[in-house]
């Protein structure tokens, strides 16, 4: 009974303390965390490593060009193996995105539970725009390398 009361008060504090944008982004972050936890659980229970599953890129298959997310899975694998430079080489926005995700989630959690000051509602959106800009810049660099010099990042 007491744990139920604490859970209800935490839910109320959560709904009252975060603005709409931050609450939506925090909930999406929790979903992403749940998916990651499920993938780790799947690996430990069955031995299936979801990062090793190969699937073809539809964009690459149709256009024979790298897509804006080309290298993301390789980059995540490298990052999880502690190969930070390889991760940055394969897909530079990933490390930035991971850092922004962790900082945002921790700050929201601390704000909800302990009242620690956080950025104004929606401030994280500018960091999402920076991520998109980094993604587009690295895509253009990879396209130029592929089309002008015949260098294929995704092989």
Secondary structure, 3 states (H helix, E strand, C coil): CHHHHHHHHHHHHHHHHCCHHHHHHHHHHHHHHHHHHHHHHHHHHHCCCCCCCCCCCHHHHHHCCCCCCCCHHHHHHHHHCCCHHHHHHHCHHHHHHHHHHHHHHHHHHHHHHHCCCCCCCCCHHHHHHHHHHHHHHHHHHHHHHHHHHCCCCCC
